[in-house]
Structures are given as C-alpha cells and as structure tokens.
Amino acid sequence: MRPHTVHVVLAVKHTDRAKTRLAPLLSPPRRRRLVLAMLADTLGAVLAVPEVLSVSVTTPDPAVAALVAGLGAEVLPEPAGAGLNPALSAAAAAVRDRHGPTHLLALQADLPALRPAELREMLTVAPPGRAVVADHAGTGTAALLVRDTTAPLMPRFGNDSAHAHRRSGATELTGAWPGLRSDVDTPADLARVAALGTGPETAAVLREIDLPALPPAPAHTVC
C-alpha cells in the first residue's frame, strides 16, 4: 500500500430528516437539495485526491444512493436501526472485508468548501494510529483517521465528539484546513462555507438563498 493512502467512509441519513436547524431559512425541499449538493461537492473533492483508494457511503436514502453511485462511489446499505456510529463501523468493516487490511478515514458528508489539497495535507501529516480533525468550533469532528491497517475505527460522533475521540486515544491534528473543518448545521455555518467558497453544486443552491440575511460567520477556532 502506498504511503498515506486511505479508504474513505461516510454515513448519510435520510434527506427528509436532515439539517433541521436550517428550517428557519430553507423549506424541506430546498434542504433536501442542499444536502445532496453538499454531498456531491464533498465527494467531488475527496475523489480528486490520489491517496483516496475508494469511497463508500452508507445510507437508507434512495436519492443519496443514486447520487453516490453516479459519482463513482460505492453504496452500502445502512444496518437496520443503526445510528451514525454503528453505521460507520459497519461501513469500515465492509471496506476491509472487500479490500483487506487498510487505512480508513471517516468524513462528514457536508463539507462543501473542502479542498483536495487540504485533505492531501492532512493525510500527509497524520501520525500512525487514530487521529481526529475537530470542526471549526473545536467541539465536533470533521474527520476521523485510522492510520493503521487493522485497528478499529471506533467512531464517537455526536455531542462533543472531538473530546470523545481524543479521550478514546485519537491524536488531534491542528492544521488550519478551513474547508475540511467547516461542516454545515446552522445558518451561520452556511454563511461560513459561502465565504470560503463552495463546490459548484452547493454554490448553485446558495445563489437561491438571501445570503446577506444570514448571521455573520464566527471566527475560526480550534480547541
């Protein structure tokens, strides 16, 4: 295996239940469009990284599955009743069943400002073992890397997940990587990625939104 190569896994829930904190700004149909657009731009950036050997997405949503397959990523069925962490663990196990011992990277699926160069740099500087990239607020997790061909992924996504991943033994990576750290849950997050510059699919949705009405993006912080 070439140095720094990984197999990437993502989990995407049903678009009907996604991004509810954007409800004051976006109607349900537009939220669904935004979820698919952000996923498309995230996958576009990830698939442009030579060190990424494969991308697998676990989802119960047919629209997500169709998009993922059309972009050249593998679709994995979501385990019945599974939450985010069990779904990611199952996806990681499925990837290793197919490809053998390999490094793994779990990513958020809503990183529309991600740049391939950020991901390449992160993969280059990450030490052996498990490593975590906190989100822009320093509390959530944007990426969880396992630079070990047999160690488990051990995802701890959820409230204060960056701390949970550090507590479980993951090393925190401190590079700037603003696009990698900018997932989208709130109107302020949407303003942040708009300021950074997004991929084309998200940009098309943002053009339909009254962006000046959005709250100002907070300053970038990493704890």
NORHUHU-V983143 format. One record per backbone hydrogen bond with DSSP energy under -1.0 kcal/mol. CO is the residue of the C=O (numbers start at 1). NH is the residue of the N-H. If there is no record, write none. Layout:
((CO:NH) (CO:NH))
This chain:
((2:5) (6:53) (7:105) (8:56) (9:107) (10:58) (14:17) (15:18) (19:22) (20:23) (22:25) (22:26) (27:31) (28:32) (29:33) (30:34) (31:35) (32:36) (33:37) (34:38) (35:39) (36:40) (37:41) (38:42) (39:43) (40:44) (41:45) (42:46) (43:47) (46:49) (49:52) (51:6) (54:8) (55:74) (56:10) (57:76) (58:12) (61:65) (62:66) (63:67) (64:68) (65:69) (66:70) (67:71) (68:73) (69:72) (74:57) (76:59) (79:82) (83:87) (84:88) (85:89) (86:90) (87:91) (88:92) (89:93) (90:94) (91:95) (92:96) (93:97) (94:98) (95:99) (96:100) (103:7) (104:146) (105:9) (106:144) (111:114) (112:199) (115:119) (116:120) (117:121) (118:122) (119:123) (120:124) (121:125) (122:126) (129:147) (130:171) (131:145) (132:173) (133:142) (133:143) (135:138) (136:221) (139:162) (140:135) (142:108) (143:133) (144:106) (145:131) (146:104) (146:148) (147:129) (149:102) (158:161) (160:164) (161:165) (162:166) (163:167) (164:168) (165:170) (166:169) (171:132) (177:181) (181:136) (181:183) (186:190) (187:191) (188:192) (189:193) (190:194) (191:195) (192:196) (193:197) (199:203) (200:204) (201:205) (202:206) (203:207) (205:208) (206:209) (209:211) (210:213) (211:214))
